[in-house]
């Protein structure tokens, strides 16, 4: 994930976690809140607690999630701070494809991803 797309300041993360709306599915919780940035831009952060495993497992989960976010980012509605909270283990998120599927459903539920748009990797007729 590019540096300018990351939500880096602790205060911004705390505000998004406390005031943002939540959507949950499996090992993910997404808290999202409209941000005051001009021009509209999304910022993301990925949080994995110690219940996800040791440092190696937590970092792997975050890498897999960031890679899925990189694929989804161009299709998402702009102007939001998104905190993706991991509560699962490596067994629940074995690959980027699984993470991409889960995040697609979550962002559709949140209303940040249009449901009628083409899916990545889908072949047209």
Buried (B, 14 or more C-beta within 10 A) or exposed (E): BEEEBEBEEEEBBEBBBEEBEEBEEBBBBBBBBBBEEEEEEBBBBBBBEEEBBEEEBBEBBBBBBBBBBBBBBEBBBEBBBBBBBBBBBBEBBEEBBBBBBBBBBBBBBBEBBEEEEEEEEEEEE
